[in-house]
Amino acid sequence: MAREKVRVSTHTLQWKCVESRTDSKRLSYGRFMLAPLRKGQADTIGITMRRVLLGEIEGTCITRVKFEKVTHEYSTLPGIQESVQEILLNLKEIVLRSKLYRTCDASICVRGPGDVTAQDLILPPYVEIVDNTQHIASLTEPLNLCIGLEIERNRGYLRKMPQNFQDGSYPIDAVFMPVRNVNYSIHSYENENQEILFLEIWTNGSFTPKEALHEACRNLIDLVIPFLHKEEENLPLEDNQHTVPLSPFPFHEKLDKLKNNKTKIALKSIFIDQCELSPRLYNCLKRSNIDTLFDLLNKSQEDLMKMEHFRIEDGKQILDILANYFVID
């Protein structure tokens, strides 16, 4: 680990971006400083942030491809220079940025002759292409190339398994990690009792290094925040085949009044994105496929309490949000 003495005045703990550059559409670099730290703290933060940056940030990838009239992935198609396998590898290289919270469909439909690139993808509005020059295939004859795609937002690696081949579609090994590399170095102050941490981040262009750093910090907070609450407030656990009873909250009593309201409300048109939810609760609802207030109102108390990371006090937060849209006594 590189260490050197740095003459810096000691003030309140501060961070700063000391260098930022974009080497290409698919490679961004950032260098950040955090100081002053007590001896040993820089190592703790550096190791933790490196693991969170590499393993806890979600990315978006193409995970499944479906061709028409293709028997296996090593086939060759008349009028197309690349084999199916080569097309799959080219699709794997496409870098996407999205606000997706599950999978979605996309497609390519191009008529040759000509080159097919990432800009030919037909995507939903919440998915963007980072580099639309990525080559996919070369059509040498006047034919139609139609490919169905499945896009997913996830974290870590997704390895293609033989049993995943179905309906003529082919899964793709996916690397969801938007952060390509992380390095940190520790430098000592002159008095040797305090340290300064430098953190270097390389991303694939779907996140800037600063965005990746902020996202990693939010995810780390979400992981440890349950320890700040009393143990009995956590989700019920089974103990000797007896389940701790659910603590009641008046959530659905008030929602029943709302449902009985004679005023017609387009609940399906009000998305939870419009509500000022905490990041933890927002992600909790999204991962349970709750996109609108209509989806939320159709969940029972038991359904909500079964959701990962949902807590009793979240019911009060939801009621406060609903009060901004409806009159609830």
Sequence and secondary structure as in RCSB ss.txt:
>XXXX:A:sequence
MAREKVRVSTHTLQWKCVESRTDSKRLSYGRFMLAPLRKGQADTIGITMRRVLLGEIEGTCITRVKFEKVTHEYS
TLPGIQESVQEILLNLKEIVLRSKLYRTCDASICVRGPGDVTAQDLILPPYVEIVDNTQHIASLTEPLNLCIGLE
IERNRGYLRKMPQNFQDGSYPIDAVFMPVRNVNYSIHSYENENQEILFLEIWTNGSFTPKEALHEACRNLIDLVI
PFLHKEEENLPLEDNQHTVPLSPFPFHEKLDKLKNNKTKIALKSIFIDQCELSPRLYNCLKRSNIDTLFDLLNKS
QEDLMKMEHFRIEDGKQILDILANYFVID
>XXXX:A:secstr
    EE     S EEEEEEEEEEETTEEEEEEEEEEEETTHHHHHHHHHHHHHHHS  EEEEEEEEESS  STT 
B TTBSSBHHHHHHHHHT  EEE  SSEEEEEEEEESSEEEEGGGEE  TTEEES TT EEEEE SS EEEEEEE
EEEESSEE   GGG BTTEEE  EE  SEEEEEEEEEEETTSSEEEEEEEEEE SSS HHHHHHHHHHHHHHHHG
GGGS GGGS   EETTEE      THHHHHHHHHT SS   GGG BGGGS   HHHHHHHHTTT  BHHHHHT  
HHHHHHSTT  HHHHHHHHHHHHTTS   
